[in-house]
């Protein structure tokens, strides 16, 4: 059988992409777009049978892209988020899309804990003060997370991991997810946001969750930690709340626009920890991501069931022929 045509979209040098996909051997013919733009994507799609997705959301399989790929049989997204992909259009074309859930759960939940601790213990302000020759032992007023109420928005693998590690620290943890649960930890969203000392946001972005968290509804002095997507939190309302002194601080790994624009007000507000969308980027999580991706691609090519199909289709991939 001829090799499968695999169109690889990750923002990596072509040589590195080919090296990473080398374990698939001669079962695939790897193609990389000539340029990282939409025209190059559309030009490459007519021959593509498998698409390995772009985790930056720059090159996405929207309805137009799906229509340009008559041979497409499978999309593997090498991330948890599938922002920009049109799952309905892919389903209508009979193209399963799979992601890699769980690979970054440990990394992201550790970042959320570290960020919350940094805010509560005023580590950034303390470091800046000492570097400036100050010694504000009484002025910083850090506090413990132990015994505080932590509300986790989203309860997939990352949310569950966040709940475990904050509970281990002695926090009172509740969570909200779109599917109501009967257990004692579940709380309705309004109650969770209004009553938590720390709100940790780790839910996927969709039209249903866009603007889901309004920081103006949080309690006075609360901390916001966002490791989901920028669009899940009302960013303008966040800046407003920080400027007014309503919140005790915010730690943000994600933003409405990435990289964060030079004129964004979040850059100049006190009590804000900014991070360049790296909460889930560790050698360990990258290794798990690569393994999950290669396993699924091999399963697709060999006619075995792939894992984590999101758009409701069968998990056995069928090749299409012209």
Secondary structure, DSSP 8 states (H G I E B T S, - for coil): ---EEEEE-SSS-HHHHHHHTGGGGGGEEEEE-SSSSHHHHHHHHTT-SEEE--TTSSS---HHHHHT-TT--EEE-SSS--TT--HHHHHHTT-EEE--TTTTHHHHHHHHHHHHHHHHTTHHHHHHHHHTT---TTTS-----TT-EEEEE--SHHHHHHHHHHHHTT-EEEEE-SS---STTB--HHHHHHH-SEEEE-----TTTTT-B-GGGS-TT-EEEE-S-GGGB-HHHHHHHHHTT-SSEEEES--SSSS--TT-GGGG-TTEEE--S-TT--HHHHHHHHHHHHHHHHHHHHT-B-S-B-SS--SB------
